[in-house]
Amino acid sequence: MPFKTFAIAGISGAVSKAFLQSFLDLPTVPKIFILSRQDKPDIPSHPNITVLKVDYTSSDTIAASLRGKEIEDLNTIAGNLLAQEPLVQAVKQVGIKLFVPSEFGVIPKENSPLAAKLTIRKLAEEQGIPTAIYLNGLFAEYVSWLFGKEKVRVLNENRIVSITSFVDVGRFVAWSLTTLPDEQLYNSIWRLEGDRLSVKEVAEMLKNKYDAEVVHVTKDDLPLTQDLAGFINFFLLYVGFPLFVIFRE
């Protein structure tokens, strides 16, 4: 049976707003609870949206806010990755049916800035919480920011990267969570790809668009990372993307 009631943790960024809009664009808009530090976050007004003010550092207060709402799915779209730990614990307390962690990027690896994603996956597994994980490579809207506009940084020009837009990922997430039966979503991994390009092709695209200089760099030139995947995604550790929780109605 498809899910009908959702909670979204984190709503301040461009990604989370695009995801929320994807739910609002559905033929039948589900019941949506927005978890936010703010009383009145900047979101569209809709009768099916309820804002719950929470303290993301306390699993008990998060659970208290969620309890009694019959939420089936919690989707984390914001907060840094390790800030999801209290959310996972709250999900366990409340008995939410599905947890969608803040992945939405490349495949995480051990000993990289993205290893925190694996920590959250393991924690959810230890708590017996089913997860649905969405991997979409790079967000198209961030490509110029990640590689640069005036100077396009190239580490390995032959490396292939997947690129997908906010809208495409949001629409698929909204469609899958409200259409597919729950057993098909439990402990699932979805790999999405809007386009597949080499780093050389990306650099050429940005060079033509912004009249940019292409600069070949080494790993030592990249901040806080050991590889290209970490460079492209290290900001996820500190910025993060949405998180959903699903409740049974």
DAGIZI-V674639 format. One line per field, one symbol per residue. phi: phi as a letter, one per 30 degrees, with the letter a starting at -180 (. if undefined). psi: psi as a letter, one per 40 degrees, with the letter a starting at -180 (. if undefined). A space follows every 10 residues. Layout:
phi=???
psi=???
This chain:
phi=.ddbbbbccj bdcdddddde ddddddecdd dbccdbdcdb ddbddadccb ccdbcddbdd dddddddich dcbccccbid ddddeddddd edddiddbbc ddchadddbd hbeddedddd eddddddicd bbcccbidde dcedddcjcd bcdbcbdcdc bcbbdeddde dddddddccd deddcehcbc ccadabbddd dddddddddc hdcccdbced dcdhacaddd ddcddddcci bebcbccdc
psi=hiiehihhhh ediddddddd ddddeidhhi hhhhhieidg igiihheehh hhhiheehdd ddddddheef hdhhhheiii deeedddddd ddddfidihg igcfaihiii fidedddddd ddddddefhi ihhhhebihd eedddddidd hhhhdgeehh ihhiiddddd dddddddedi iddedhfihh hihdihiidd ddddddddde fihhhhiidd ehhfieiddd ddeddddedi iihiihih.
